[in-house]
Amino acid sequence: MMQALRTLIVDDEPLAIERLQILAGQQEGVSLVGTASDGASALRMVDALAPDLLLCDIAMPDLNGLEVAAAVDKLDHPPAVVFVTAFDRYAVAAFDVAAVDYLLKPVSPERLAKALARVREWRATERGSHKKSQWIEEFWVQNRGEMLRVDAHQVDLIEAERDYMRLHVGGRSWLIHQTIKSLEERMDPDRFLRIHRSKMVRRDGIVGLKHHGDGAWSVDLGEGGVHRIGRTYLHDVKAIMQR
């Protein structure tokens, strides 16, 4: 039999706690050790009960879920954190606190089961041995009512669309609520290159550069298309040809 995950539920809404209690109680290998209605209480209970898993809301007054996760991440033996929230806009921030998964309310039993499987994998393979990178290595994107994990190293092109960024991976694309400036600061510069005020590309996806004869240049991404290089970024793009 699998070892039960000792689970603490954290949410400031009583109905949300009740629903998660019911869902978690229906899952195999889950042992509920308590509930907390605010972040400060959650940290006290983590200290007293040493749970294996936090099912944690993000948007809470005073100490929010991101701050709770950042605090427990500093422990010698931190619990896994799975965010359970009504909003997708925190998905990039969730990476900073090493969340194992990101669930959108209302959570289905099937989606919770997937999250629990990821928690068990994390505890078996990464906990205590995985060094968190300073760069974004994965995204959570909204896809048909749930959050889908996307490997950042597979992203071909990132381009701005108003207040969002569109991630292109092969023939598919997803929107995330983020600015290109904040993404540029968090994407590995050895892997990604900004070519325009509204675009970034994966370096190893560049097939070649094209000169248009009027002083303008473009990046050729093969099947990913040809994209104009902004004059501000032309020097940095051309410099990769000399490496």
Secondary structure, DSSP 8 states (H G I E B T S, - for coil): ----EEEEEE-S-HHHHHHHHHHHHTSTTEEEEEEESSHHHHHHHHHHH--SEEEE-S--SSS-HHHHHHHHTTSSS--EEEEEES-STTHHHHHHTT-SEEEESS--HHHHHHHHHHHHHHHHHTTTT----SS--EEEEEETTEEEEEEGGG--EEEEETTEEEEEETTEEEEES--HHHHHHHS-TTTEEEEETTEEEEGGG--EEEE-SSS-EEEE-GGG-EEE--GGGHHHHHHGGG-
